[in-house]
Amino acid sequence: MIVQTVLIRWMKNTRGEPYASLRTRQPAAFPLPAAIPTNPYPLEKERILMHRLIFHQTVKGIEQMDDTCEWLPMPAADIKIGHAKLPGLLPQRHAEYIAVRFGYDPSFGKPVRTDDRSGLLDELAFVLGKGQYGRIIINGRRTIEEGSVYELRTFNLWNTEDASSLSTLNQRITLG
């Protein structure tokens, strides 16, 4: 499985136009890096290739702050394990498919996302068969000493067993 997270942060001074239009034009998916780190897990163990991109918007534009790639262990079927590096995302492998649950995480800030019974959001977002792709988008706001920080998070997920066919995958990623 490959998960790409794209996080864009901005402050109140870049909240409205023309800054919002610039954020709208920002891609929701990016090509994976050419240099993928070596997988530290045994080949018989399934893993998640996590590609994290962080951007910060100022009045001068959108600047890339982070672009990292690492391997994470995949939770076994029926085991609900969230990775601290993938907040809110709970993938579970079930034979030929991956069930992707999504839940509210405090790192998302306000507003708190709840279900129809006023419990914290935790629901099945989608099921990905082999070779399928899904996307989750969530926004939030946090208060810090300098004021409010706004965030837009995009999770791009691909159910693929190996990252060796990156050129084909990268073409599909950039098309969104």
Secondary structure as GFF3:
##gff-version 3
##sequence-region A 1 176
A	DSSP	beta_strand	2	11	.	.	.	ID=ss1
A	DSSP	three_ten_helix	12	14	.	.	.	ID=ss2
A	DSSP	alpha_helix	19	25	.	.	.	ID=ss3
A	DSSP	beta_strand	47	58	.	.	.	ID=ss4
A	DSSP	beta_strand	61	73	.	.	.	ID=ss5
A	DSSP	beta_strand	89	94	.	.	.	ID=ss6
A	DSSP	beta_strand	97	103	.	.	.	ID=ss7
A	DSSP	three_ten_helix	106	108	.	.	.	ID=ss8
A	DSSP	beta_strand	122	129	.	.	.	ID=ss9
A	DSSP	beta_strand	133	144	.	.	.	ID=ss10
A	DSSP	beta_strand	147	158	.	.	.	ID=ss11
A	DSSP	alpha_helix	166	175	.	.	.	ID=ss12
###
